[in-house]
């Protein structure tokens, strides 16, 4: 790992606002939430032709990085890996992450893979296998995990251990990123921030307007997710502890959660140690996979099936 000096950071995938948000926070030292220690210097646009929210945005974000931040735009993921110390794999389409990771893993650079890590637990397992084979540190997380209110609620322990949590947020559906993989993953990440790994079964109820997903943990705790496609479109949670319950309003804090996430990514780039165990990331993908199956069948699904 590179432990001193400013890191040369490469971005793969310019079809999401996450790429521009991270670049602004890193490259603009006058930003009120500037994150020091690295600079985005190279980027590969990517883009998925069959995904409108990818195809329609890649040109604009590419031009923003080039003209506003002076980022060099290159033609392949390999060029990004060769010319950088660390990589932000930002492609908005989780279906392409495995193939893009295959193209860069042999370069040995630490890689942050933005949400969704993949849209398939088998592909998630293959990324993990490749990373272990080549000794490449990987990290993945939704920015909501590190939202100020979420972290504050997770850290409070004066009112006892967490015995459950109910998380909510918008849950737009996109055919190429099925079910919860698009926006539902943010609420899933919040739930896992509070409860940690260990979910054994998932049960989902879905209508045209809302989803409710209930997870049962192996120690008997229960966590729920409410996904909304109408009405309340804010993120939040109710965290239940032994002595009280605590409401979390994600938007009550001014600090962007992308800045809070980037503050976790930069130490990972230098040390190779992720604040989110990759085994937990795999379980999150399997949780969503099981929830998607249950929302179609109406039946409980085991994460171990």
Buried (B, 14 or more C-beta within 10 A) or exposed (E): BBEEEEBBBBBBBBBBBBBBBBBBBBBEEEEEBBBEBBBBBBBBBBBBEEBEBBBEBBEEBBEBBBEEBEBBBBEEBBBBBBBBBBBBBBBBBBBBBBEBBEBBBEBEBBBBBBBBBBBBBEBBBBBBEBBEEEEBBBBBBBBBBBBBBBBEBBEBEEBEEBBBBBBBBBBEBBEBBBBBBBBBBBBBBBBBBBBBBBBBBBBBEBEEEBBBBBBBBEEEBBBBBBBBBEEEEEBBBBBBBEEEEBEBEBEEBEBBBBBBBBBBBBEBBBEBEBBBEBEBBBBBBBBBBBBBBBBEEEEBBEBEE
